[in-house]
Amino acid sequence: MKKFDKERVLLTVAGPVIALAVAFALTSVVLLASGKNPVEPYALMFEQATFSDIQVLIINQASLYYIAALAVAIGFRMNLFNIGVDGQYQLAAMMAAIVGAHMNLPAGLQVPLLILTALFTGAFWSGIAGVLKVTRGVSEVVATIMLNAIATSVIAYLWLPDVFGVKVGNNNTTGVMHESGWVPGIDMGEAGEIYGLVFLAVLLGVGYWVVLNRTRFGFDLRASGASQTAAAASGVDPKRMVLSAMLISGAVAGLAGLPILLGGTHTYSLNFPTGIGFLGIGIALLGRNSPVGIAFAALLWAWLDKASPELDFHGYDKEIAVIMQGIIVLAVVVSYESVREWGLRRQQRRVGAELAAGNVLGADNNTKEVAGR
């Protein structure tokens, strides 16, 4: 590996490592301040990760986080901040649940129909923010925040018994989906079952990398995110790329709830996971918008979620994991900026050294020419 490649790898890895180290250190300080052992909680959570049933839970939860984080990362690569992933995936999951409960096609048609329903719902909802941005200049941050609130109200309306809602005790549901729309998982025996759509998350990660790094569209997307002015000068329509990025980000976001919907709950109810879209922001930041980095970050977040309940049984608050997640997000922003500045200074010194070496070599050549005369 060349020296430059080693430096690039170092710069890529340094940010997440520093952020995690700072998060662990500051969380330990919080534990010490509260009179608790600063090491035991981590030991307990690491021990939980060795149990097969917890491993299954971590993988299942990570699949949801991974898809949501990919949706956020697509926007980031275009320099867009899609905060609406939370509303997009929830509304998409509900629409898929409604379709699954009222249509009963053969499995070979039912499952693709549900996936397309979620995909187009998410794309439509994010597309509203995209259209507002390119036509009226409305910030996607403001638009997607407002759309999250509207999505919550739309879901509440669809839950009404005289619309699509089915009351089960005190719980609002969309009714149980027909079994033709259930996606079988991987049976792990007593450990439980891994969602079948975990493979969808893997395919999305591969597709994300291929599109961004091996296609003209991906190049235009990254170029527009780096500088819309420069991209426009090279023939790329920045507005078209903004709208395309928002549509694709929303489409991917719409799929975030499907692993648990089609593989676990089989209905959309008050118990359906919420907040995944917001967690996806931190996961995408920690993973540096890389499909591999996001995968590790999603597994870390899922581990913190699924291993922390054990802390309650040992006199520790499980909110320690939430504190750590919050600190990680803050530390990521600071560490990435510090690493970026450090890398920029190294690059400047390297260029200066090369220029100085070139001047010395040029002076030597001139001296030899004069001596030769």
Backbone torsions as a table, in degrees:
resi	resn	phi	psi	omega
1	MET	NA	136.2	-178.6
2	LYS	-72.8	159.3	-178.5
3	LYS	-59.0	-42.4	-179.3
4	PHE	-61.6	-40.6	179.5
5	ASP	-64.7	-38.0	178.2
6	LYS	-63.5	-41.5	179.0
7	GLU	-64.8	-38.9	-179.4
8	ARG	-65.7	-41.4	177.0
9	VAL	-63.2	-41.2	179.1
10	LEU	-61.3	-43.9	-179.9
11	LEU	-66.0	-33.7	-179.9
12	THR	-70.6	-40.0	-175.0
13	VAL	-84.6	-29.5	-173.1
14	ALA	-59.2	-43.6	-177.5
15	GLY	-57.9	-56.2	179.1
16	PRO	-61.3	-38.9	-178.9
17	VAL	-63.9	-45.2	179.1
18	ILE	-63.0	-42.5	-179.2
19	ALA	-61.9	-44.1	179.9
20	LEU	-66.3	-42.0	179.3
21	ALA	-61.9	-43.8	178.8
22	VAL	-64.3	-40.9	-179.3
23	ALA	-62.8	-45.4	178.6
24	PHE	-63.7	-41.6	-178.1
25	ALA	-65.4	-46.8	-178.3
26	LEU	-68.2	-35.7	176.7
27	THR	-65.7	-36.4	176.3
28	SER	-64.4	-36.9	177.2
29	VAL	-63.5	-41.1	178.3
30	VAL	-61.9	-41.4	179.1
31	LEU	-64.7	-42.5	178.5
32	LEU	-63.3	-40.9	-179.3
33	ALA	-64.2	-27.7	179.2
34	SER	-93.2	6.8	177.1
35	GLY	78.4	22.4	-178.4
36	LYS	-107.9	160.9	176.6
37	ASN	-67.7	124.5	-175.4
38	PRO	-80.5	-5.3	-175.7
39	VAL	-110.9	-37.0	-173.1
40	GLU	-57.0	-40.8	179.9
41	PRO	-57.9	-39.0	179.0
42	TYR	-67.2	-40.8	179.0
43	ALA	-61.9	-40.3	179.4
44	LEU	-65.5	-41.6	-178.8
45	MET	-71.5	-37.2	175.7
46	PHE	-64.5	-36.6	177.6
47	GLU	-63.4	-39.1	178.8
48	GLN	-60.5	-34.7	-178.3
49	ALA	-67.8	-12.0	178.9
50	THR	-87.8	-8.9	-179.4
51	PHE	-87.9	134.6	-173.7
52	SER	-63.4	-36.6	-179.2
53	ASP	-68.4	-36.3	176.7
54	ILE	-69.3	-36.1	177.8
55	GLN	-61.2	-41.0	177.6
56	VAL	-63.4	-44.1	178.4
57	LEU	-61.5	-40.1	-179.8
58	ILE	-63.9	-45.4	-179.3
59	ILE	-63.4	-44.4	180.0
60	ASN	-62.0	-45.8	-179.1
61	GLN	-67.3	-38.0	-179.2
62	ALA	-63.7	-30.5	-180.0
63	SER	-63.8	-39.4	176.8
64	LEU	-66.7	-46.2	-179.5
65	TYR	-61.9	-40.0	-175.7
66	TYR	-63.5	-45.8	-178.6
67	ILE	-65.6	-43.3	178.5
68	ALA	-61.6	-40.9	-179.5
69	ALA	-67.9	-36.1	175.8
70	LEU	-61.3	-41.7	178.9
71	ALA	-60.3	-42.7	177.9
72	VAL	-65.6	-41.8	-177.0
73	ALA	-63.6	-35.6	178.0
74	ILE	-60.2	-43.2	176.6
75	GLY	-65.4	-42.0	179.3
76	PHE	-58.1	-40.6	-177.8
77	ARG	-65.4	-20.7	177.1
78	MET	-99.8	8.9	-177.2
79	ASN	63.2	34.5	177.1
80	LEU	-114.6	146.8	-177.8
81	PHE	-113.9	90.6	-178.7
82	ASN	-84.5	90.2	178.6
83	ILE	-81.9	-5.8	-175.7
84	GLY	-86.5	9.2	-179.5
85	VAL	-57.5	-35.3	-178.3
86	ASP	-62.5	-48.8	178.5
87	GLY	-68.2	-35.3	-178.0
88	GLN	-65.3	-44.5	-177.4
89	TYR	-74.9	-34.0	179.5
90	GLN	-68.3	-45.6	178.8
91	LEU	-64.9	-39.3	179.1
92	ALA	-65.2	-41.0	178.2
93	ALA	-63.9	-39.8	179.7
94	MET	-66.3	-43.8	179.6
95	MET	-63.1	-39.4	177.4
96	ALA	-65.4	-38.5	179.2
97	ALA	-65.7	-39.6	179.1
98	ILE	-65.0	-46.2	178.4
99	VAL	-62.4	-41.9	-179.4
100	GLY	-66.1	-26.8	-179.9
101	ALA	-85.8	-19.5	-174.5
102	HIS	-113.4	-7.2	175.8
103	MET	-124.2	141.5	-177.6
104	ASN	-135.2	78.2	177.4
105	LEU	-92.3	169.0	173.0
106	PRO	-58.2	151.0	-174.7
107	ALA	-53.9	-36.1	-179.1
108	GLY	-65.4	-19.1	176.9
109	LEU	-107.4	-33.6	-175.5
110	GLN	-65.3	-47.6	-177.6
111	VAL	-64.2	-47.9	176.0
112	PRO	-59.7	-35.5	178.5
113	LEU	-62.1	-43.6	-179.7
114	LEU	-66.7	-39.7	178.5
115	ILE	-63.8	-43.8	179.6
116	LEU	-66.7	-36.7	177.8
117	THR	-60.3	-47.2	179.1
118	ALA	-65.2	-41.0	-177.6
119	LEU	-63.4	-48.6	-177.4
120	PHE	-72.0	-31.7	176.9
121	THR	-64.5	-46.9	178.3
122	GLY	-61.7	-42.1	-179.8
123	ALA	-65.5	-40.6	179.1
124	PHE	-62.6	-43.5	-175.6
125	TRP	-68.9	-40.6	177.4
126	SER	-75.0	-28.4	179.5
127	GLY	-63.2	-28.4	176.6
128	ILE	-60.2	-46.3	178.4
129	ALA	-65.3	-37.2	179.3
130	GLY	-64.6	-43.1	179.1
131	VAL	-65.5	-42.5	178.5
132	LEU	-60.8	-36.1	-178.1
133	LYS	-71.1	-45.7	-174.5
134	VAL	-79.8	-21.8	-178.5
135	THR	-100.7	-34.0	-176.2
136	ARG	-120.3	-3.3	178.9
137	GLY	73.7	20.4	179.8
138	VAL	-74.3	132.2	179.2
139	SER	-59.7	134.0	178.8
140	GLU	-66.5	-24.8	177.8
141	VAL	-65.0	-50.6	179.8
142	VAL	-63.9	-46.1	-176.5
143	ALA	-62.4	-44.6	-177.1
144	THR	-71.6	-32.6	175.3
145	ILE	-62.7	-45.3	178.9
146	MET	-64.8	-38.5	179.7
147	LEU	-67.6	-29.9	173.8
148	ASN	-60.6	-44.8	179.9
149	ALA	-65.4	-40.8	179.4
150	ILE	-65.5	-39.6	179.1
151	ALA	-60.7	-40.2	177.7
152	THR	-60.3	-41.2	179.5
153	SER	-69.6	-38.3	177.9
154	VAL	-63.5	-41.8	178.4
155	ILE	-62.3	-43.2	178.7
156	ALA	-61.2	-37.8	178.1
157	TYR	-67.6	-44.5	-178.6
158	LEU	-66.1	-21.7	178.2
159	TRP	-77.9	-10.0	-179.2
160	LEU	-60.7	138.8	-177.3
161	PRO	-57.1	-30.9	-179.5
162	ASP	-89.3	7.0	173.6
163	VAL	-109.9	-93.6	177.3
164	PHE	-125.9	1.0	-175.4
165	GLY	-74.3	146.8	175.4
166	VAL	-129.9	114.5	-179.5
167	LYS	-76.6	129.2	173.8
168	VAL	-126.3	94.7	-173.0
169	GLY	66.2	-125.2	177.0
170	ASN	-95.1	7.6	-175.2
171	ASN	-99.8	135.6	172.8
172	ASN	-88.6	128.6	178.9
173	THR	-136.4	171.6	174.1
174	THR	-102.2	9.6	-176.3
175	GLY	86.1	154.8	-178.9
176	VAL	-73.6	133.5	179.6
177	MET	-71.1	153.0	176.0
178	HIS	-64.8	144.7	-173.8
179	GLU	-62.7	-21.0	178.6
180	SER	-64.6	-17.9	178.4
181	GLY	-97.7	1.4	177.9
182	TRP	-80.2	137.7	178.7
183	VAL	-104.2	115.5	-178.9
184	PRO	-64.8	147.0	-179.8
185	GLY	-102.9	-168.4	179.5
186	ILE	-100.0	114.0	-177.1
187	ASP	-73.1	120.0	179.2
188	MET	-108.1	24.0	178.2
189	GLY	71.9	-134.0	-178.4
190	GLU	-66.4	-18.9	-179.5
191	ALA	-72.9	-18.9	180.0
192	GLY	115.5	-154.7	-174.9
193	GLU	-133.1	130.8	175.6
194	ILE	-83.2	133.2	-179.4
195	TYR	-56.1	137.6	178.2
196	GLY	-64.6	-30.7	-178.3
197	LEU	-82.3	10.2	168.4
198	VAL	-58.8	-34.0	179.2
199	PHE	-67.8	-27.6	175.3
200	LEU	-63.7	-40.1	177.7
201	ALA	-61.6	-41.4	178.9
202	VAL	-63.6	-44.9	179.8
203	LEU	-63.0	-39.0	178.1
204	LEU	-64.4	-39.0	178.0
205	GLY	-63.6	-43.3	177.7
206	VAL	-64.6	-44.5	179.5
207	GLY	-63.0	-38.9	178.0
208	TYR	-58.8	-46.7	-178.7
209	TRP	-66.5	-44.3	-177.9
210	VAL	-63.3	-47.3	-177.8
211	VAL	-62.9	-44.2	-176.6
212	LEU	-72.4	-32.3	-171.3
213	ASN	-109.9	-11.4	-175.1
214	ARG	-129.8	12.4	179.7
215	THR	-131.5	156.6	177.3
216	ARG	-65.1	-37.9	179.0
217	PHE	-60.9	-43.1	179.0
218	GLY	-62.9	-39.6	177.7
219	PHE	-64.3	-43.9	178.5
220	ASP	-63.0	-37.2	-180.0
221	LEU	-64.2	-48.2	-179.3
222	ARG	-67.0	-37.8	179.1
223	ALA	-65.2	-41.3	179.2
224	SER	-67.0	-35.9	178.2
225	GLY	-67.4	-34.8	179.9
226	ALA	-73.4	-42.5	-180.0
227	SER	-162.5	108.0	179.8
228	GLN	-66.3	-32.7	179.3
229	THR	-65.1	-46.8	179.3
230	ALA	-65.8	-39.4	179.5
231	ALA	-63.6	-40.6	178.9
232	ALA	-64.5	-37.0	178.9
233	ALA	-64.9	-26.1	179.7
234	SER	-92.7	7.6	175.1
235	GLY	99.5	7.4	179.7
236	VAL	-93.2	135.3	178.4
237	ASP	-85.3	105.9	-176.3
238	PRO	-60.1	-39.8	-179.6
239	LYS	-63.7	-40.8	178.3
240	ARG	-64.3	-38.1	179.6
241	MET	-69.7	-37.3	177.1
242	VAL	-61.7	-47.7	-179.6
243	LEU	-65.2	-41.0	179.3
244	SER	-63.0	-43.3	-179.6
245	ALA	-63.4	-42.1	179.2
246	MET	-66.0	-40.6	179.1
247	LEU	-64.5	-44.9	-179.2
248	ILE	-68.2	-41.4	178.4
249	SER	-60.2	-44.3	179.0
250	GLY	-66.9	-37.1	179.3
251	ALA	-63.1	-45.0	178.4
252	VAL	-66.1	-40.1	178.2
253	ALA	-59.8	-36.7	-180.0
254	GLY	-61.7	-21.7	-178.8
255	LEU	-88.0	-8.7	-171.8
256	ALA	-63.4	-30.3	-177.9
257	GLY	-91.3	-5.5	-174.4
258	LEU	-69.1	-36.5	-179.6
259	PRO	-54.3	-44.5	-179.0
260	ILE	-81.6	-30.8	-179.4
261	LEU	-67.8	-48.9	-177.0
262	LEU	-86.1	-17.5	-177.4
263	GLY	-111.0	-8.3	-175.9
264	GLY	-136.4	-70.7	-172.0
265	THR	-76.4	-38.0	-178.7
266	HIS	60.7	17.9	173.7
267	THR	-161.7	157.5	175.7
268	TYR	-104.6	119.1	-175.5
269	SER	-138.5	-176.2	177.7
270	LEU	-63.7	-18.9	-179.1
271	ASN	-87.8	-1.6	-177.8
272	PHE	-66.8	139.9	-177.3
273	PRO	-57.6	135.8	177.2
274	THR	-123.8	164.5	176.8
275	GLY	82.3	1.0	-177.7
276	ILE	-64.2	-35.1	-179.3
277	GLY	-62.9	-39.4	179.4
278	PHE	-70.8	-37.8	176.0
279	LEU	-63.7	-32.2	179.4
280	GLY	-60.4	-29.0	178.8
281	ILE	-64.0	-49.1	178.7
282	GLY	-64.3	-38.0	-179.4
283	ILE	-67.2	-41.2	177.8
284	ALA	-64.4	-39.4	178.3
285	LEU	-64.0	-46.5	-179.1
286	LEU	-64.7	-37.0	-179.9
287	GLY	-82.1	1.0	178.0
288	ARG	55.0	35.1	176.4
289	ASN	60.9	15.4	177.2
290	SER	-95.0	136.5	-178.7
291	PRO	-59.5	-36.3	178.2
292	VAL	-73.7	-44.7	178.9
293	GLY	-61.6	-40.2	178.6
294	ILE	-64.9	-36.2	178.9
295	ALA	-62.2	-45.7	178.5
296	PHE	-64.9	-40.5	179.9
297	ALA	-65.5	-39.8	178.8
298	ALA	-64.3	-40.7	177.5
299	LEU	-65.7	-38.8	177.6
300	LEU	-62.4	-47.6	-179.7
301	TRP	-62.0	-43.2	-179.9
302	ALA	-65.2	-37.5	177.7
303	TRP	-63.2	-44.4	178.1
304	LEU	-60.8	-37.6	-179.1
305	ASP	-70.3	-46.4	-170.7
306	LYS	-87.8	-20.8	179.5
307	ALA	-92.8	-22.6	-175.3
308	SER	-67.4	-30.7	179.1
309	PRO	-56.5	-25.2	179.0
310	GLU	-63.9	-24.9	-177.9
311	LEU	-63.2	-30.4	180.0
312	ASP	-59.8	-30.8	-177.0
313	PHE	-81.7	-3.9	-178.1
314	HIS	-123.6	20.0	175.2
315	GLY	82.7	12.8	177.6
316	TYR	-112.7	152.0	177.5
317	ASP	-84.3	131.6	-179.7
318	LYS	-68.4	-13.9	177.2
319	GLU	-64.7	-9.9	175.2
320	ILE	-55.2	-39.8	-179.8
321	ALA	-64.9	-38.0	178.8
322	VAL	-66.7	-40.7	176.6
323	ILE	-59.1	-44.2	-179.2
324	MET	-63.7	-41.2	178.7
325	GLN	-60.9	-43.2	179.1
326	GLY	-64.6	-42.4	179.4
327	ILE	-65.1	-37.0	179.5
328	ILE	-59.7	-45.0	-179.2
329	VAL	-61.3	-44.9	179.2
330	LEU	-65.3	-42.8	-178.0
331	ALA	-67.5	-32.8	179.5
332	VAL	-60.4	-47.5	-178.4
333	VAL	-60.4	-46.2	-178.4
334	VAL	-67.8	-46.1	-176.0
335	SER	-67.1	-38.7	-179.8
336	TYR	-64.1	-39.7	179.3
337	GLU	-67.9	-39.1	178.3
338	SER	-65.1	-43.8	179.3
339	VAL	-65.2	-38.8	179.4
340	ARG	-62.8	-44.3	179.4
341	GLU	-65.9	-38.7	178.1
342	TRP	-63.5	-43.9	178.7
343	GLY	-64.4	-37.4	178.8
344	LEU	-65.2	-42.1	178.6
345	ARG	-64.4	-39.5	178.0
346	ARG	-63.5	-40.4	179.6
347	GLN	-65.5	-40.7	178.9
348	GLN	-64.0	-41.6	178.5
349	ARG	-65.6	-38.5	-179.5
350	ARG	-66.0	-42.7	178.6
351	VAL	-64.5	-41.1	178.1
352	GLY	-61.9	-40.3	179.2
353	ALA	-65.4	-39.8	179.9
354	GLU	-66.8	-39.4	177.8
355	LEU	-65.6	-41.3	178.8
356	ALA	-63.4	-41.7	178.9
357	ALA	-64.0	-36.8	178.4
358	GLY	-66.4	-37.8	178.3
359	ASN	-66.8	-40.7	178.8
360	VAL	-63.6	-43.1	180.0
361	LEU	-64.4	-39.0	178.8
362	GLY	-65.4	-39.0	179.2
363	ALA	-65.1	-40.4	178.9
364	ASP	-63.1	-42.2	179.7
365	ASN	-63.6	-40.0	178.7
366	ASN	-64.4	-39.2	179.1
367	THR	-63.8	-41.1	179.3
368	LYS	-65.6	-36.8	179.5
369	GLU	-65.1	-43.6	-179.9
370	VAL	-64.7	-40.9	-179.8
371	ALA	-65.5	-34.8	-179.8
372	GLY	-67.4	-30.5	179.4
373	ARG	-72.7	NA	NA
